[in-house]
Amino acid sequence: MPTIIVSPLARIAELAVKHGAREMVSLMAANQAFHRPAVIERTRHLLLGVNDITFAGTGDLVAPQERHVAEIIAFARGWDQSAPLLIHCWMGVSRSPAAAVIAALALDPEQDDGELAARLRAASPFATPNSRLIEIGDSMLGRGGRLASAIRTIGRGADADGNAPFLLHVGGGNGAHA
């Protein structure tokens, strides 16, 4: 079963090695410096310069846009699934869980949105997916509002310290702590 690792920035190298990931999506503020783990293939690293905001960006802030979600969808569909896909943001709580849900639905659109949201909550009591990414993903994946509604239903996650990576299985199965 294909697995997505959702991680905070501080743990990407450890988790990439531990789980054998060779592909990664990074959702970080533009110009945020960090090192891509050596086990991640340069050609299979998608870096999106986007802030964790839900409104149109002002100044140096970049709000999630359709182009960002289109890149997540395309990258996920190009993932060979022989090893886990690592998705991370700064804390692993908002942007990366949203991207993981979008990727999971891009790969298996027959999933029930409510069941996917419940799996996300079971895998992470802290996940609070970025609502702007979710709403754009809902629209681009033709979910008819079901994804956005399901994510609203699970509500805001518990407060987190940015050290709670988790696994989300594509198409079913319970997630787990990474």
Number of C-alpha atoms within 10 A of each C-alpha: 12 17 23 27 28 34 29 22 21 16 18 25 18 11 20 23 14 10 15 16 24 24 24 28 23 25 27 23 19 14 8 10 8 9 8 15 17 11 13 20 13 13 9 15 17 17 18 19 17 22 19 23 17 14 12 11 14 8 5 9 16 19 20 26 15 16 11 20 23 16 15 25 22 14 19 25 15 11 18 13 17 12 17 23 29 27 28 29 27 21 22 30 30 23 30 30 30 27 28 29 26 26 25 24 24 21 19 14 15 9 15 17 21 17 13 24 22 17 21 28 20 18 21 23 17 23 29 25 27 20 20 21 27 25 22 20 29 21 15 16 17 12 16 12 14 16 25 23 17 17 25 15 12 17 14 15 15 12 11 14 11 17 14 19 25 25 23 30 23 24 19 17 12 15 20 16 13 16
